[in-house]
Amino acid sequence: MELIVKDPKDGQEMKFDVEPEMYGDEQGLRVIFPEKDSFVMVYRNEAWEVVDEKFVNPELVEIIGKGLHPRAHYVSNSNPS
């Protein structure tokens, strides 16, 4: 899916591709920048966390998380039996 958010620095639109991806045993989302750099976010403790990079701008993570929130209702930590 495509996600469009406002850059926390200058308010310009930023477009990302977002694809579901497993991170260990958790469902995550890979956020892909237009230049193809990417990172994985996992929804934990009622917040989105970056799990595979040492540093991603926390303001950007927050804005992306807010953009994902209405679309991420399918993310679950439950294990089907």
Buried (B, 14 or more C-beta within 10 A) or exposed (E): EEBEBEEBEEEEEBEBBBEEBEBEEBBBBBBBEEEEEBBBBBBEEEEBBBBBEEEBEEEBBBBBBEBBEEEBEEBEEEEEE
